[in-house]
Amino acid sequence: MSFPQYDPHMSVVSSERLLPFGSMLRRWRQHRRLSQLEFAEAADSSARHLSYLETGRAKPSREMVLRLAECLDVPLRDRNRMLLSAGFAPAFEEHPLHDLTSARLAIEQVINAHRPYPAFAVDRHWDIVLSNRVLPQLYVDVASPLLIPPVNVVRLMLHPDGMASRIVNLGQWRRHIISVLQHQIEARAEPGVRALLDEVISYPYTSLGEERNASEGEYRFATPLQIRTDLGTISFISTTTVFGTPTEVTLSELALEMLFPADAETVERVGLLSKDNPHV
């Protein structure tokens, strides 16, 4: 059982149109809710010079582009685009994950050691790029178009034809995912994630008849994912891990998601479910 993705024509990708450097700088400053004066103080520059850069009346040096981008905490992919727009070569390399041998092996070692519990690595659009392929029983009712590799984990969980009908605390989990996407948009200004959020919000959903789940009071420190199985409900707590100081674009956009059992019943039931899938 491998993790999948939805119809590839529905994949969310950001526009590759390159804006003028000044426009990109202004957008990121405004996204960080900084005035020109506040930004100038943080970047050890002058408000007048920044104004000239934003309007195109002045051209930045390569060092200035990198310093301003660092000050605004711009993602590496967009730092490269800012450099290109200003007439410079990209500073940060980008490779497919399969070419990043050391990083890939490290991720595989971590997620495989996490068996029999689910673990997977996702890119910036929540497409799964690596997984430990456990508990295929969780996906038996998922529509086949959602199981075309690579999977988008948000669609897999919340799409009406995905796992939504099996998620016991769907309302609670849906709110959690929407909040995570909103925070990602706030941090990275990623158009693809914004499109994914709009898609998720458009999914038909009603809380009528939905029981208030006891977990909302029980798990005050985290939102559990509770999934209905033939053996009963299994409950997970999720953790997210990222590379600490990446200087490569692909690694800077990867996140490792790991699900841990939230109670003793889940440990027992996952053990029984895993016996039905001995090859993982």
MIKOL-397723 format. One record per residue (C-alpha): residue number from 0; residue in three letters; x, y, z. Coordinates in steps of 0.1 Angstrom, whole numbers. Example, Ala and Ser with C-alpha at 12.3 -4.5 7.8 and 13.67 -1.06 7.14 Angstrom:
# residues 2
<atom><pos>0</pos><code>ALA</code><px>123</px><py>-45</py><pz>78</pz></atom>
<atom><pos>1</pos><code>SER</code><px>137</px><py>-11</py><pz>71</pz></atom>
This chain:
# residues 280
<atom><pos>0</pos><code>MET</code><px>0</px><py>0</py><pz>0</pz></atom>
<atom><pos>1</pos><code>SER</code><px>16</px><py>33</py><pz>-10</pz></atom>
<atom><pos>2</pos><code>PHE</code><px>4</px><py>68</py><pz>-3</pz></atom>
<atom><pos>3</pos><code>PRO</code><px>-11</px><py>86</py><pz>-33</pz></atom>
<atom><pos>4</pos><code>GLN</code><px>-23</px><py>119</py><pz>-46</pz></atom>
<atom><pos>5</pos><code>TYR</code><px>-55</px><py>131</py><pz>-61</pz></atom>
<atom><pos>6</pos><code>ASP</code><px>-60</px><py>138</py><pz>-98</pz></atom>
<atom><pos>7</pos><code>PRO</code><px>-27</px><py>154</py><pz>-109</pz></atom>
<atom><pos>8</pos><code>HIS</code><px>-46</px><py>181</py><pz>-128</pz></atom>
<atom><pos>9</pos><code>MET</code><px>-59</px><py>193</py><pz>-94</pz></atom>
<atom><pos>10</pos><code>SER</code><px>-24</px><py>197</py><pz>-79</pz></atom>
<atom><pos>11</pos><code>VAL</code><px>-19</px><py>232</py><pz>-64</pz></atom>
<atom><pos>12</pos><code>VAL</code><px>12</px><py>249</py><pz>-77</pz></atom>
<atom><pos>13</pos><code>SER</code><px>23</px><py>285</py><pz>-73</pz></atom>
<atom><pos>14</pos><code>SER</code><px>26</px><py>308</py><pz>-102</pz></atom>
<atom><pos>15</pos><code>GLU</code><px>60</px><py>311</py><pz>-118</pz></atom>
<atom><pos>16</pos><code>ARG</code><px>55</px><py>346</py><pz>-131</pz></atom>
<atom><pos>17</pos><code>LEU</code><px>84</px><py>367</py><pz>-119</pz></atom>
<atom><pos>18</pos><code>LEU</code><px>74</px><py>401</py><pz>-105</pz></atom>
<atom><pos>19</pos><code>PRO</code><px>98</px><py>431</py><pz>-103</pz></atom>
<atom><pos>20</pos><code>PHE</code><px>120</px><py>430</py><pz>-73</pz></atom>
<atom><pos>21</pos><code>GLY</code><px>105</px><py>461</py><pz>-58</pz></atom>
<atom><pos>22</pos><code>SER</code><px>70</px><py>446</py><pz>-60</pz></atom>
<atom><pos>23</pos><code>MET</code><px>82</px><py>413</py><pz>-44</pz></atom>
<atom><pos>24</pos><code>LEU</code><px>99</px><py>432</py><pz>-16</pz></atom>
<atom><pos>25</pos><code>ARG</code><px>68</px><py>454</py><pz>-9</pz></atom>
<atom><pos>26</pos><code>ARG</code><px>45</px><py>423</py><pz>-8</pz></atom>
<atom><pos>27</pos><code>TRP</code><px>67</px><py>405</py><pz>17</pz></atom>
<atom><pos>28</pos><code>ARG</code><px>71</px><py>436</py><pz>39</pz></atom>
<atom><pos>29</pos><code>GLN</code><px>33</px><py>441</py><pz>39</pz></atom>
<atom><pos>30</pos><code>HIS</code><px>28</px><py>404</py><pz>45</pz></atom>
<atom><pos>31</pos><code>ARG</code><px>49</px><py>407</py><pz>76</pz></atom>
<atom><pos>32</pos><code>ARG</code><px>29</px><py>438</py><pz>86</pz></atom>
<atom><pos>33</pos><code>LEU</code><px>59</px><py>461</py><pz>87</pz></atom>
<atom><pos>34</pos><code>SER</code><px>59</px><py>498</py><pz>78</pz></atom>
<atom><pos>35</pos><code>GLN</code><px>88</px><py>510</py><pz>57</pz></atom>
<atom><pos>36</pos><code>LEU</code><px>103</px><py>527</py><pz>88</pz></atom>
<atom><pos>37</pos><code>GLU</code><px>100</px><py>495</py><pz>109</pz></atom>
<atom><pos>38</pos><code>PHE</code><px>115</px><py>474</py><pz>81</pz></atom>
<atom><pos>39</pos><code>ALA</code><px>143</px><py>499</py><pz>77</pz></atom>
<atom><pos>40</pos><code>GLU</code><px>152</px><py>498</py><pz>113</pz></atom>
<atom><pos>41</pos><code>ALA</code><px>152</px><py>460</py><pz>113</pz></atom>
<atom><pos>42</pos><code>ALA</code><px>173</px><py>458</py><pz>82</pz></atom>
<atom><pos>43</pos><code>ASP</code><px>198</px><py>485</py><pz>93</pz></atom>
<atom><pos>44</pos><code>SER</code><px>189</px><py>506</py><pz>63</pz></atom>
<atom><pos>45</pos><code>SER</code><px>169</px><py>538</py><pz>56</pz></atom>
<atom><pos>46</pos><code>ALA</code><px>132</px><py>542</py><pz>49</pz></atom>
<atom><pos>47</pos><code>ARG</code><px>141</px><py>563</py><pz>19</pz></atom>
<atom><pos>48</pos><code>HIS</code><px>164</px><py>537</py><pz>4</pz></atom>
<atom><pos>49</pos><code>LEU</code><px>138</px><py>510</py><pz>9</pz></atom>
<atom><pos>50</pos><code>SER</code><px>112</px><py>532</py><pz>-7</pz></atom>
<atom><pos>51</pos><code>TYR</code><px>135</px><py>536</py><pz>-37</pz></atom>
<atom><pos>52</pos><code>LEU</code><px>140</px><py>498</py><pz>-39</pz></atom>
<atom><pos>53</pos><code>GLU</code><px>102</px><py>492</py><pz>-38</pz></atom>
<atom><pos>54</pos><code>THR</code><px>95</px><py>517</py><pz>-65</pz></atom>
<atom><pos>55</pos><code>GLY</code><px>124</px><py>506</py><pz>-87</pz></atom>
<atom><pos>56</pos><code>ARG</code><px>142</px><py>539</py><pz>-84</pz></atom>
<atom><pos>57</pos><code>ALA</code><px>172</px><py>521</py><pz>-69</pz></atom>
<atom><pos>58</pos><code>LYS</code><px>187</px><py>487</py><pz>-77</pz></atom>
<atom><pos>59</pos><code>PRO</code><px>198</px><py>464</py><pz>-48</pz></atom>
<atom><pos>60</pos><code>SER</code><px>231</px><py>446</py><pz>-46</pz></atom>
<atom><pos>61</pos><code>ARG</code><px>231</px><py>408</py><pz>-43</pz></atom>
<atom><pos>62</pos><code>GLU</code><px>241</px><py>412</py><pz>-6</pz></atom>
<atom><pos>63</pos><code>MET</code><px>212</px><py>436</py><pz>0</pz></atom>
<atom><pos>64</pos><code>VAL</code><px>187</px><py>412</py><pz>-16</pz></atom>
<atom><pos>65</pos><code>LEU</code><px>198</px><py>384</py><pz>7</pz></atom>
<atom><pos>66</pos><code>ARG</code><px>199</px><py>407</py><pz>38</pz></atom>
<atom><pos>67</pos><code>LEU</code><px>164</px><py>420</py><pz>32</pz></atom>
<atom><pos>68</pos><code>ALA</code><px>150</px><py>386</py><pz>25</pz></atom>
<atom><pos>69</pos><code>GLU</code><px>166</px><py>372</py><pz>57</pz></atom>
<atom><pos>70</pos><code>CYS</code><px>151</px><py>401</py><pz>77</pz></atom>
<atom><pos>71</pos><code>LEU</code><px>117</px><py>393</py><pz>63</pz></atom>
<atom><pos>72</pos><code>ASP</code><px>122</px><py>355</py><pz>69</pz></atom>
<atom><pos>73</pos><code>VAL</code><px>114</px><py>349</py><pz>32</pz></atom>
<atom><pos>74</pos><code>PRO</code><px>114</px><py>311</py><pz>23</pz></atom>
<atom><pos>75</pos><code>LEU</code><px>144</px><py>300</py><pz>3</pz></atom>
<atom><pos>76</pos><code>ARG</code><px>124</px><py>294</py><pz>-29</pz></atom>
<atom><pos>77</pos><code>ASP</code><px>112</px><py>330</py><pz>-29</pz></atom>
<atom><pos>78</pos><code>ARG</code><px>147</px><py>343</py><pz>-20</pz></atom>
<atom><pos>79</pos><code>ASN</code><px>159</px><py>327</py><pz>-52</pz></atom>
<atom><pos>80</pos><code>ARG</code><px>131</px><py>344</py><pz>-71</pz></atom>
<atom><pos>81</pos><code>MET</code><px>139</px><py>378</py><pz>-55</pz></atom>
<atom><pos>82</pos><code>LEU</code><px>176</px><py>373</py><pz>-66</pz></atom>
<atom><pos>83</pos><code>LEU</code><px>165</px><py>364</py><pz>-102</pz></atom>
<atom><pos>84</pos><code>SER</code><px>142</px><py>394</py><pz>-103</pz></atom>
<atom><pos>85</pos><code>ALA</code><px>170</px><py>417</py><pz>-92</pz></atom>
<atom><pos>86</pos><code>GLY</code><px>193</px><py>402</py><pz>-119</pz></atom>
<atom><pos>87</pos><code>PHE</code><px>214</px><py>378</py><pz>-99</pz></atom>
<atom><pos>88</pos><code>ALA</code><px>218</px><py>340</py><pz>-99</pz></atom>
<atom><pos>89</pos><code>PRO</code><px>199</px><py>320</py><pz>-73</pz></atom>
<atom><pos>90</pos><code>ALA</code><px>218</px><py>314</py><pz>-40</pz></atom>
<atom><pos>91</pos><code>PHE</code><px>201</px><py>282</py><pz>-29</pz></atom>
<atom><pos>92</pos><code>GLU</code><px>202</px><py>250</py><pz>-48</pz></atom>
<atom><pos>93</pos><code>GLU</code><px>171</px><py>228</py><pz>-54</pz></atom>
<atom><pos>94</pos><code>HIS</code><px>172</px><py>191</py><pz>-61</pz></atom>
<atom><pos>95</pos><code>PRO</code><px>146</px><py>163</py><pz>-63</pz></atom>
<atom><pos>96</pos><code>LEU</code><px>145</px><py>144</py><pz>-30</pz></atom>
<atom><pos>97</pos><code>HIS</code><px>158</px><py>112</py><pz>-45</pz></atom>
<atom><pos>98</pos><code>ASP</code><px>191</px><py>131</py><pz>-54</pz></atom>
<atom><pos>99</pos><code>LEU</code><px>195</px><py>142</py><pz>-17</pz></atom>
<atom><pos>100</pos><code>THR</code><px>208</px><py>108</py><pz>-7</pz></atom>
<atom><pos>101</pos><code>SER</code><px>219</px><py>116</py><pz>29</pz></atom>
<atom><pos>102</pos><code>ALA</code><px>187</px><py>135</py><pz>37</pz></atom>
<atom><pos>103</pos><code>ARG</code><px>165</px><py>109</py><pz>21</pz></atom>
<atom><pos>104</pos><code>LEU</code><px>182</px><py>80</py><pz>40</pz></atom>
<atom><pos>105</pos><code>ALA</code><px>178</px><py>99</py><pz>73</pz></atom>
<atom><pos>106</pos><code>ILE</code><px>141</px><py>104</py><pz>66</pz></atom>
<atom><pos>107</pos><code>GLU</code><px>135</px><py>68</py><pz>56</pz></atom>
<atom><pos>108</pos><code>GLN</code><px>153</px><py>56</py><pz>87</pz></atom>
<atom><pos>109</pos><code>VAL</code><px>131</px><py>77</py><pz>110</pz></atom>
<atom><pos>110</pos><code>ILE</code><px>98</px><py>69</py><pz>94</pz></atom>
<atom><pos>111</pos><code>ASN</code><px>105</px><py>32</py><pz>91</pz></atom>
<atom><pos>112</pos><code>ALA</code><px>116</px><py>30</py><pz>127</pz></atom>
<atom><pos>113</pos><code>HIS</code><px>82</px><py>45</py><pz>136</pz></atom>
<atom><pos>114</pos><code>ARG</code><px>63</px><py>14</py><pz>124</pz></atom>
<atom><pos>115</pos><code>PRO</code><px>37</px><py>1</py><pz>131</pz></atom>
<atom><pos>116</pos><code>TYR</code><px>24</px><py>37</py><pz>134</pz></atom>
<atom><pos>117</pos><code>PRO</code><px>20</px><py>60</py><pz>104</pz></atom>
<atom><pos>118</pos><code>ALA</code><px>48</px><py>84</py><pz>95</pz></atom>
<atom><pos>119</pos><code>PHE</code><px>53</px><py>104</py><pz>63</pz></atom>
<atom><pos>120</pos><code>ALA</code><px>72</px><py>133</py><pz>48</pz></atom>
<atom><pos>121</pos><code>VAL</code><px>53</px><py>160</py><pz>30</pz></atom>
<atom><pos>122</pos><code>ASP</code><px>63</px><py>189</py><pz>7</pz></atom>
<atom><pos>123</pos><code>ARG</code><px>51</px><py>225</py><pz>9</pz></atom>
<atom><pos>124</pos><code>HIS</code><px>17</px><py>216</py><pz>-7</pz></atom>
<atom><pos>125</pos><code>TRP</code><px>11</px><py>186</py><pz>16</pz></atom>
<atom><pos>126</pos><code>ASP</code><px>19</px><py>160</py><pz>-11</pz></atom>
<atom><pos>127</pos><code>ILE</code><px>35</px><py>129</py><pz>5</pz></atom>
<atom><pos>128</pos><code>VAL</code><px>69</px><py>122</py><pz>-8</pz></atom>
<atom><pos>129</pos><code>LEU</code><px>79</px><py>94</py><pz>15</pz></atom>
<atom><pos>130</pos><code>SER</code><px>59</px><py>71</py><pz>39</pz></atom>
<atom><pos>131</pos><code>ASN</code><px>63</px><py>40</py><pz>59</pz></atom>
<atom><pos>132</pos><code>ARG</code><px>32</px><py>24</py><pz>43</pz></atom>
<atom><pos>133</pos><code>VAL</code><px>15</px><py>10</py><pz>74</pz></atom>
<atom><pos>134</pos><code>LEU</code><px>-22</px><py>3</py><pz>82</pz></atom>
<atom><pos>135</pos><code>PRO</code><px>-36</px><py>0</py><pz>47</pz></atom>
<atom><pos>136</pos><code>GLN</code><px>-70</px><py>-8</py><pz>64</pz></atom>
<atom><pos>137</pos><code>LEU</code><px>-74</px><py>29</py><pz>70</pz></atom>
<atom><pos>138</pos><code>TYR</code><px>-78</px><py>36</py><pz>32</pz></atom>
<atom><pos>139</pos><code>VAL</code><px>-100</px><py>7</py><pz>20</pz></atom>
<atom><pos>140</pos><code>ASP</code><px>-130</px><py>30</py><pz>15</pz></atom>
<atom><pos>141</pos><code>VAL</code><px>-111</px><py>59</py><pz>-1</pz></atom>
<atom><pos>142</pos><code>ALA</code><px>-120</px><py>67</py><pz>-37</pz></atom>
<atom><pos>143</pos><code>SER</code><px>-93</px><py>55</py><pz>-61</pz></atom>
<atom><pos>144</pos><code>PRO</code><px>-86</px><py>89</py><pz>-77</pz></atom>
<atom><pos>145</pos><code>LEU</code><px>-74</px><py>100</py><pz>-42</pz></atom>
<atom><pos>146</pos><code>LEU</code><px>-50</px><py>71</py><pz>-41</pz></atom>
<atom><pos>147</pos><code>ILE</code><px>-30</px><py>80</py><pz>-72</pz></atom>
<atom><pos>148</pos><code>PRO</code><px>6</px><py>86</py><pz>-61</pz></atom>
<atom><pos>149</pos><code>PRO</code><px>17</px><py>110</py><pz>-47</pz></atom>
<atom><pos>150</pos><code>VAL</code><px>-11</px><py>116</py><pz>-22</pz></atom>
<atom><pos>151</pos><code>ASN</code><px>-21</px><py>150</py><pz>-9</pz></atom>
<atom><pos>152</pos><code>VAL</code><px>-26</px><py>142</py><pz>28</pz></atom>
<atom><pos>153</pos><code>VAL</code><px>-51</px><py>170</py><pz>34</pz></atom>
<atom><pos>154</pos><code>ARG</code><px>-74</px><py>158</py><pz>6</pz></atom>
<atom><pos>155</pos><code>LEU</code><px>-70</px><py>122</py><pz>17</pz></atom>
<atom><pos>156</pos><code>MET</code><px>-83</px><py>131</py><pz>51</pz></atom>
<atom><pos>157</pos><code>LEU</code><px>-109</px><py>157</py><pz>45</pz></atom>
<atom><pos>158</pos><code>HIS</code><px>-123</px><py>151</py><pz>10</pz></atom>
<atom><pos>159</pos><code>PRO</code><px>-158</px><py>136</py><pz>12</pz></atom>
<atom><pos>160</pos><code>ASP</code><px>-146</px><py>106</py><pz>-9</pz></atom>
<atom><pos>161</pos><code>GLY</code><px>-115</px><py>102</py><pz>13</pz></atom>
<atom><pos>162</pos><code>MET</code><px>-111</px><py>93</py><pz>50</pz></atom>
<atom><pos>163</pos><code>ALA</code><px>-136</px><py>119</py><pz>63</pz></atom>
<atom><pos>164</pos><code>SER</code><px>-164</px><py>93</py><pz>69</pz></atom>
<atom><pos>165</pos><code>ARG</code><px>-140</px><py>73</py><pz>91</pz></atom>
<atom><pos>166</pos><code>ILE</code><px>-128</px><py>103</py><pz>112</pz></atom>
<atom><pos>167</pos><code>VAL</code><px>-148</px><py>102</py><pz>144</pz></atom>
<atom><pos>168</pos><code>ASN</code><px>-139</px><py>138</py><pz>155</pz></atom>
<atom><pos>169</pos><code>LEU</code><px>-142</px><py>152</py><pz>119</pz></atom>
<atom><pos>170</pos><code>GLY</code><px>-153</px><py>186</py><pz>130</pz></atom>
<atom><pos>171</pos><code>GLN</code><px>-125</px><py>190</py><pz>155</pz></atom>
<atom><pos>172</pos><code>TRP</code><px>-99</px><py>176</py><pz>131</pz></atom>
<atom><pos>173</pos><code>ARG</code><px>-111</px><py>198</py><pz>102</pz></atom>
<atom><pos>174</pos><code>ARG</code><px>-108</px><py>229</py><pz>124</pz></atom>
<atom><pos>175</pos><code>HIS</code><px>-72</px><py>218</py><pz>133</pz></atom>
<atom><pos>176</pos><code>ILE</code><px>-62</px><py>213</py><pz>97</pz></atom>
<atom><pos>177</pos><code>ILE</code><px>-77</px><py>246</py><pz>86</pz></atom>
<atom><pos>178</pos><code>SER</code><px>-58</px><py>263</py><pz>114</pz></atom>
<atom><pos>179</pos><code>VAL</code><px>-25</px><py>246</py><pz>103</pz></atom>
<atom><pos>180</pos><code>LEU</code><px>-30</px><py>257</py><pz>67</pz></atom>
<atom><pos>181</pos><code>GLN</code><px>-38</px><py>293</py><pz>78</pz></atom>
<atom><pos>182</pos><code>HIS</code><px>-6</px><py>295</py><pz>99</pz></atom>
<atom><pos>183</pos><code>GLN</code><px>14</px><py>281</py><pz>69</pz></atom>
<atom><pos>184</pos><code>ILE</code><px>0</px><py>308</py><pz>47</pz></atom>
<atom><pos>185</pos><code>GLU</code><px>8</px><py>334</py><pz>73</pz></atom>
<atom><pos>186</pos><code>ALA</code><px>44</px><py>322</py><pz>75</pz></atom>
<atom><pos>187</pos><code>ARG</code><px>52</px><py>314</py><pz>39</pz></atom>
<atom><pos>188</pos><code>ALA</code><px>26</px><py>333</py><pz>18</pz></atom>
<atom><pos>189</pos><code>GLU</code><px>23</px><py>302</py><pz>-3</pz></atom>
<atom><pos>190</pos><code>PRO</code><px>-4</px><py>305</py><pz>-31</pz></atom>
<atom><pos>191</pos><code>GLY</code><px>-6</px><py>268</py><pz>-35</pz></atom>
<atom><pos>192</pos><code>VAL</code><px>-15</px><py>263</py><pz>2</pz></atom>
<atom><pos>193</pos><code>ARG</code><px>-41</px><py>291</py><pz>0</pz></atom>
<atom><pos>194</pos><code>ALA</code><px>-57</px><py>273</py><pz>-30</pz></atom>
<atom><pos>195</pos><code>LEU</code><px>-57</px><py>241</py><pz>-10</pz></atom>
<atom><pos>196</pos><code>LEU</code><px>-73</px><py>259</py><pz>20</pz></atom>
<atom><pos>197</pos><code>ASP</code><px>-100</px><py>273</py><pz>-3</pz></atom>
<atom><pos>198</pos><code>GLU</code><px>-106</px><py>238</py><pz>-16</pz></atom>
<atom><pos>199</pos><code>VAL</code><px>-109</px><py>223</py><pz>18</pz></atom>
<atom><pos>200</pos><code>ILE</code><px>-133</px><py>250</py><pz>30</pz></atom>
<atom><pos>201</pos><code>SER</code><px>-155</px><py>242</py><pz>-1</pz></atom>
<atom><pos>202</pos><code>TYR</code><px>-159</px><py>206</py><pz>8</pz></atom>
<atom><pos>203</pos><code>PRO</code><px>-195</px><py>199</py><pz>19</pz></atom>
<atom><pos>204</pos><code>TYR</code><px>-196</px><py>196</py><pz>57</pz></atom>
<atom><pos>205</pos><code>THR</code><px>-222</px><py>199</py><pz>84</pz></atom>
<atom><pos>206</pos><code>SER</code><px>-220</px><py>195</py><pz>121</pz></atom>
<atom><pos>207</pos><code>LEU</code><px>-257</px><py>187</py><pz>125</pz></atom>
<atom><pos>208</pos><code>GLY</code><px>-261</px><py>154</py><pz>143</pz></atom>
<atom><pos>209</pos><code>GLU</code><px>-224</px><py>153</py><pz>152</pz></atom>
<atom><pos>210</pos><code>GLU</code><px>-217</px><py>144</py><pz>188</pz></atom>
<atom><pos>211</pos><code>ARG</code><px>-194</px><py>166</py><pz>208</pz></atom>
<atom><pos>212</pos><code>ASN</code><px>-164</px><py>144</py><pz>212</pz></atom>
<atom><pos>213</pos><code>ALA</code><px>-150</px><py>137</py><pz>246</pz></atom>
<atom><pos>214</pos><code>SER</code><px>-115</px><py>142</py><pz>233</pz></atom>
<atom><pos>215</pos><code>GLU</code><px>-120</px><py>180</py><pz>231</pz></atom>
<atom><pos>216</pos><code>GLY</code><px>-117</px><py>181</py><pz>269</pz></atom>
<atom><pos>217</pos><code>GLU</code><px>-95</px><py>150</py><pz>274</pz></atom>
<atom><pos>218</pos><code>TYR</code><px>-66</px><py>160</py><pz>251</pz></atom>
<atom><pos>219</pos><code>ARG</code><px>-60</px><py>196</py><pz>261</pz></atom>
<atom><pos>220</pos><code>PHE</code><px>-24</px><py>196</py><pz>249</pz></atom>
<atom><pos>221</pos><code>ALA</code><px>-31</px><py>185</py><pz>213</pz></atom>
<atom><pos>222</pos><code>THR</code><px>-58</px><py>177</py><pz>188</pz></atom>
<atom><pos>223</pos><code>PRO</code><px>-62</px><py>139</py><pz>183</pz></atom>
<atom><pos>224</pos><code>LEU</code><px>-69</px><py>122</py><pz>151</pz></atom>
<atom><pos>225</pos><code>GLN</code><px>-96</px><py>95</py><pz>159</pz></atom>
<atom><pos>226</pos><code>ILE</code><px>-103</px><py>70</py><pz>131</pz></atom>
<atom><pos>227</pos><code>ARG</code><px>-130</px><py>43</py><pz>131</pz></atom>
<atom><pos>228</pos><code>THR</code><px>-118</px><py>8</py><pz>122</pz></atom>
<atom><pos>229</pos><code>ASP</code><px>-134</px><py>-27</py><pz>123</pz></atom>
<atom><pos>230</pos><code>LEU</code><px>-117</px><py>-32</py><pz>156</pz></atom>
<atom><pos>231</pos><code>GLY</code><px>-129</px><py>1</py><pz>171</pz></atom>
<atom><pos>232</pos><code>THR</code><px>-116</px><py>36</py><pz>172</pz></atom>
<atom><pos>233</pos><code>ILE</code><px>-79</px><py>43</py><pz>171</pz></atom>
<atom><pos>234</pos><code>SER</code><px>-66</px><py>76</py><pz>183</pz></atom>
<atom><pos>235</pos><code>PHE</code><px>-33</px><py>94</py><pz>174</pz></atom>
<atom><pos>236</pos><code>ILE</code><px>-15</px><py>125</py><pz>184</pz></atom>
<atom><pos>237</pos><code>SER</code><px>6</px><py>140</py><pz>156</pz></atom>
<atom><pos>238</pos><code>THR</code><px>40</px><py>156</py><pz>157</pz></atom>
<atom><pos>239</pos><code>THR</code><px>58</px><py>177</py><pz>130</pz></atom>
<atom><pos>240</pos><code>THR</code><px>95</px><py>178</py><pz>125</pz></atom>
<atom><pos>241</pos><code>VAL</code><px>115</px><py>200</py><pz>101</pz></atom>
<atom><pos>242</pos><code>PHE</code><px>151</px><py>204</py><pz>92</pz></atom>
<atom><pos>243</pos><code>GLY</code><px>167</px><py>229</py><pz>115</pz></atom>
<atom><pos>244</pos><code>THR</code><px>189</px><py>251</py><pz>92</pz></atom>
<atom><pos>245</pos><code>PRO</code><px>184</px><py>240</py><pz>56</pz></atom>
<atom><pos>246</pos><code>THR</code><px>203</px><py>257</py><pz>28</pz></atom>
<atom><pos>247</pos><code>GLU</code><px>186</px><py>237</py><pz>1</pz></atom>
<atom><pos>248</pos><code>VAL</code><px>151</px><py>245</py><pz>-12</pz></atom>
<atom><pos>249</pos><code>THR</code><px>136</px><py>210</py><pz>-12</pz></atom>
<atom><pos>250</pos><code>LEU</code><px>147</px><py>203</py><pz>24</pz></atom>
<atom><pos>251</pos><code>SER</code><px>136</px><py>237</py><pz>36</pz></atom>
<atom><pos>252</pos><code>GLU</code><px>100</px><py>228</py><pz>24</pz></atom>
<atom><pos>253</pos><code>LEU</code><px>98</px><py>193</py><pz>38</pz></atom>
<atom><pos>254</pos><code>ALA</code><px>80</px><py>184</py><pz>70</pz></atom>
<atom><pos>255</pos><code>LEU</code><px>80</px><py>150</py><pz>87</pz></atom>
<atom><pos>256</pos><code>GLU</code><px>46</px><py>140</py><pz>102</pz></atom>
<atom><pos>257</pos><code>MET</code><px>45</px><py>112</py><pz>127</pz></atom>
<atom><pos>258</pos><code>LEU</code><px>14</px><py>98</py><pz>144</pz></atom>
<atom><pos>259</pos><code>PHE</code><px>17</px><py>84</py><pz>180</pz></atom>
<atom><pos>260</pos><code>PRO</code><px>-9</px><py>63</py><pz>198</pz></atom>
<atom><pos>261</pos><code>ALA</code><px>-29</px><py>84</py><pz>222</pz></atom>
<atom><pos>262</pos><code>ASP</code><px>-42</px><py>56</py><pz>244</pz></atom>
<atom><pos>263</pos><code>ALA</code><px>-36</px><py>19</py><pz>253</pz></atom>
<atom><pos>264</pos><code>GLU</code><px>-66</px><py>8</py><pz>232</pz></atom>
<atom><pos>265</pos><code>THR</code><px>-49</px><py>22</py><pz>201</pz></atom>
<atom><pos>266</pos><code>VAL</code><px>-16</px><py>4</py><pz>209</pz></atom>
<atom><pos>267</pos><code>GLU</code><px>-36</px><py>-29</py><pz>211</pz></atom>
<atom><pos>268</pos><code>ARG</code><px>-57</px><py>-23</py><pz>181</pz></atom>
<atom><pos>269</pos><code>VAL</code><px>-29</px><py>-12</py><pz>159</pz></atom>
<atom><pos>270</pos><code>GLY</code><px>-10</px><py>-43</py><pz>169</pz></atom>
<atom><pos>271</pos><code>LEU</code><px>-39</px><py>-64</py><pz>157</pz></atom>
<atom><pos>272</pos><code>LEU</code><px>-43</px><py>-45</py><pz>125</pz></atom>
<atom><pos>273</pos><code>SER</code><px>-6</px><py>-48</py><pz>118</pz></atom>
<atom><pos>274</pos><code>LYS</code><px>-8</px><py>-86</py><pz>120</pz></atom>
<atom><pos>275</pos><code>ASP</code><px>-31</px><py>-85</py><pz>89</pz></atom>
<atom><pos>276</pos><code>ASN</code><px>-3</px><py>-66</py><pz>70</pz></atom>
<atom><pos>277</pos><code>PRO</code><px>29</px><py>-85</py><pz>79</pz></atom>
<atom><pos>278</pos><code>HIS</code><px>50</px><py>-72</py><pz>50</pz></atom>
<atom><pos>279</pos><code>VAL</code><px>53</px><py>-36</py><pz>64</pz></atom>
